[in-house]
Amino acid sequence: MPKSSGLSRPVRIAQLLRDDILNGALVSGQALVEAQMVERFGVSRNTIREAMHSLAQSGLVTVISNRGSFVRQLAPHEIRELYMIRHLIESGCCERVPAQQWTALEPVFSSAFTQARSAARNGDWLLAGTASLLFHRLLVNACGSDQLSQFFDTICAQMRLVFQTVADQEHLQSPWLAKDIAIFEALRAGQVKAATDLLHDYLTYSETLIFQIMTGQPT
């Protein structure tokens, strides 16, 4: 695999596999076959095992002795914890970043919205989900903390695993673009309380919708 400055090979492989989860290329319960990853990344088995250990610590992979490594399936209490974390982190970033910075970032956010619109128009709801997660990652990135952004990318990868439990992706993903835009417009206008209220409503609605769909309740 190509060298990446400042990152060990196990860390870089873990990041690439996390991105595969985040983008929906790897799904819950999928086996991560050691021999295939050795061939893909051109590294030793020990390096792959270190990467698996890192992903297991991040809550993205389950390592089972004598069986191998598998993309995790999250339990209901873990899903609720994810939403709690998102409420805290995302609202904090909304409150921390000044309006003029949101305005300066408008081209970046507009690109994410364009990607989401195109995906919805084409019925590509996997990509629509990726675009919505990108919006929330950009919110957190605006705080300017690499450590926080790395942590939140892992949270978003776990959210992708949650999304994959839902069969009807159109029903799950179609509400988010309009809500994402409304949050960003409030931030750009300096309406921080309105933005955080919209964000909390968004996340509460998302959590409720996920559990209603998972349990077969009417939505």
N, C-alpha and C positions, 0 to 999 in steps of 0.2 A: 504494500500500500504506500501511497505517497507520504513523505514526511511532512509533519505539521509542526511548525515552530512552537516550542514551549510545552508541547503535550506528549506524554508517553504514548506508546502504541496501544496499550490496553485502554487508556482514557479515550483516545481518539476513536477506537473501535466501538467503545461503549456509546460515545456520542453519535456515531453514524447509525448504530442500531436503534438508539433512542429516536433519532430522526425518522428512521423507517417506521417505527411505531407511531410517531406523531403524524406522519403523512398517510398512515393506513396501509402501508406495505406489509406490515406484520400484524397479526391479529391475535386476540386472546386465545390461549391454549396451544398456539402453534409451537412446534418443536424447533429449537435452534440447534441444528445438527452441527456438531463440532467439526467434522470433516469438511462439510460444505463451507463453513466459515474460514477454516484454515486455507482452503483453496481460494475463496473470494478475496481475503485480505492478504494472503501471502505471508502469514506469520505462523509461529509455532502453536501447538496445542496449549502450552502453558500460558501464552499471551491471551489466547481466546478464553481460557478459564479465568484469568484475572479480569478480563472484560465482563464476563458473566457474573463474577462476584460483585463488581462495581454496580452492574445493573440490578442485581438482587438487592443490594443495599439501597438503591434508589426506588425500590418498589415496582420495578418494571418486569422483572424476570423471577421465576421460581426455579431454584436448582434442587433437583431431587437426586439423592445418592443412588448410583448405579442405574439411573434412568436418563439423566441428562438435564438440559435447561429448556424451559418453556416460558413463553410470554404469559404474564400473569392474568388471572381473572380476579377482578376486585369484588369484595364482599359489600353488601349494602352499607355497613357502618363505615367502610373506607370511602365509599362514594360521598357520604354525607360529610366526612372529614375534608375531602377535597373541596367541596363547596364552601365550607367554613374558611379554609385557607384562602380560597379565591376572594371571598368577601373582604377579608382583612388586607390582602396584598393589593388587590386592584383598586379598592377605595383609597387606600393609603397613597398609591401612585397618582390617582386623580387629584388628591388634595395637595400633593407635594409640588407638582409641575405647574409653572405659571402659564397663563393663557397664551402669551406670545410664543412660548415654545411649542404649544400645540399648533399654532398657526404656521410656524416654521416647518413643522412635520407634516403638514397637510398633504404634500405630494406622496409621501410614503403611505399614509392612511388611504388616500384616494386610490392608489394602486391596489391595495387589499380589497377595497370595495368593488373596484372594477373586476377583479378576479372572482369575487363572490357573485356578482351579477352575471358574468359570463357562465360560471358554473351552473347557476340556477337556470339560466336560459337554455343550457344544453342538457339539463337534467342530470348533471354530474354532482350528486349530493355528497359524495366522498370529498371532492374538491371544494365544495361549498363549505363543508365542515372545516377543512384545512384553512380556508380563507377566514372563517370566523375566529378560529383559534389564533390565526396570525394577528387579527385585530387586537385580541387581548394580550398577546405577547408584545405587540408594539406599545400598548399602554404601559406595560411594566418596563420595557426597554427605555422608555422616555425618562425614567428615574435616573438612568446613567450608572447603574450598578451591575457590573458583569456577574457578580456572585448571585444577585437576586434574579437576574435574567436567566442564568443557568438553572437555578432552582425552579423557576417558574416554567421553563421549558419542560422539565420533568413532570411538573404538575399537569401541563397541557398534554403531554404524552399519556399520562394516566387517564385524562379526560377522554382522549381518543379511544382508549380501551373501554371506557364506559359507553361511549357512543356506539361501539360495535355490538353491544348487547341488544340494540334496537334494530328490528328488521326493516321497519318503514323509515328509511333515512330521509325521505322528502318531508314526512310529517315532523320529524325531529329537527331538521336543519332549516326549513323554510322561514321560520319566524325571525331569524337572528339578524339578517342584514339591516332591516329597517331599524332595529333596536341598536345595533352597533353604530349606525350613522347618527342616530339621535344623541347617543352618549357623546360621540366625538364633537358634534356641533355645539352641544352645551359646554363642553370643555373649551372649545375654541372661542366661545363667546364669554368666557370667564365666569360661567354659571356653575360653580363647583358643586354647590349643594344639589342643584337640579341634576347634574351629571351623576353624582354619587347615589342620589335617590333612584335614578333610572338604572344604574348599575346594580344596586341591591335588588330592585324589582326584577330585573333581568335574570340575575342568578337564582333568585327564589323561584321564579317561574320555570327556569330551566331544570332545577332540581325536582320540582313538583312534576313537571312533564316527564322527566326520565323515569321516575318511580311509577307514575300512572301507566306509562307504556310498558314498563317491565312487568308490572303486576296485572296487566290487562284491564285496568280501570278505564272508563270513558274519559276522554280529554276534551 
